[in-house]
Amino acid sequence: MGAKSRARSAPSVTYPRLAYSAPTFDPATIRDIFRLTRPATKALPFVRLRPGDQPMMRPERYWCVEPTGNSKKDVELGRRYARQAIAAMKADDHPQLIAEIIQDIVRDGIERAVKGIRRNPVARGFLAEISETLAATL
């Protein structure tokens, strides 16, 4: 008894076509990522980074400066640091940067006062330059 065998043709099925569409480029996202990593802030010579620093980590200290002992040079150094901080603030779109630096200057002043050290001419130059820059914009 022979069974009839019929050759079956494969069914013609249409599968949905998948197409990958890349997400649209959003400059705001790139700007936010850049702002959060704060490369210009972390490159400042008076900012101390945490050990094993990662891009999204905040610095350990925003003000880590030891005066050289030459008051005139230290004041000029502080002024130069202020100009660099203003440029970093603009580059990183980080308007709170100066406030964070001033907080650390106050903390440093308290730590120095406990040790019996009275003044930091670098901080005085920094604050003088910030004040003059602010006054010039009014």
N, C-alpha and C positions, 0 to 999 in steps of 0.2 A: 504494500500500500504506500503508494507514494504521496507524500504530502506536497501540496503545491507550495512552492516557495516563490514568493513574490519579492522582487527586489524593491526595497523601499528607498525612496529618495529622501534625502535629508530635508527636513522642513525648512522652509525659507523664513527665518526669523530675523527681524531687524532689531538690533540692539541699540540702545540709546548711545549716542556719541558723546563722550565726555571731553570737554575742553577745559584746560586750565587757564584761568584768567588771573594774572598777577594782581596783587592789591595795588590800588592807585598810590602814587607817590604823594606823601603828605609832608611838606617841609616843616610843619609844626612838630611832628613826631621826631624828626631828626634834630630839630632845635631843642626839644625837651630832653632828649637823650644827651645831647652835648652839654646842656645846662646842668644836668644831674651829675655828669662826670667831672665837670669843672676843671678842665686841664690847665687853664691859665692861673687859677687860684692855687692849684697844687704846685705850680712851677715857681711861685713866689719864694724868694730866698729866705724869708723869715717865717714861713709856714712849715711846721713839723708834721710829717705824715706818720701814720700808724705803721708799726712793723707789719710787713706783708700787705701793704696797701693794695686795695682793689679799686677799680674805677668808680664804683658807686659809694665808697666809704668816705666819710667826712675826715678831714685832717684831725690829728690829735690836738694840735695847738695852732691857732692862727697868729700867734705872736710868740716867737722864740728867738730873742735877740739878747746878746751880751754886749754891753758897751765896751769900747776899746780903751777907754780912759782919756782919750783926746776929745774933749767936749765939743769943740768946733766941728771936727770931722764926724762925730756921732750925730750931731744935729743935722748935718748935711745928708748923712746916710739915712736918717729917719725921713727927711724930705723926699729923697729918692725913692724910698720904700713906699711912701704915700702915693707918689705919682704912678708907681708900678701897680699898687693896689687899685687905684682908680681905673687904670687900663684893664686890669684883670676883671674888675667888676663889670665893665662894659663888655669885654670879650665873652665872658661866661654868662652874661645876662643874669647877674647875681646881685641884686640891689642890697641885700642884707650883709654883704661882705664887710663893709666898713664897720658896721655895728658889731659883727662877730670879732673883728680885730680889736676894736675898742674894749669889748668885754674882756678879751685876753690881756690887753694892756693893763686894765684895772686889776685883774687877777695877778698878773706879774708884779704890779706895784704893791699889792698886799703881801705877796710872798717875799718881796725885797724888804718891805718894812719890818716883817717879822725877823729877818736876818740882820736888820740894822742898816740896810742900804737905803739911802733916801731917794735918790733921783736916777732917772734913766734918760739921758739926753737924746737917745735915739727915739724914744717914745715922744719926748717933747718936740723934736723935729717933725715926726710923723703927724702929731696932732696940730702943730702950727700950719703945716702944708695943707692938711684937710680943711682947717678953718679958713685959710686964705682962699683956697679954691672955692669953697662954699660961698664966701663973701663976694667973690668976683662974679658969681652967677646970679646974685640978687640984683 
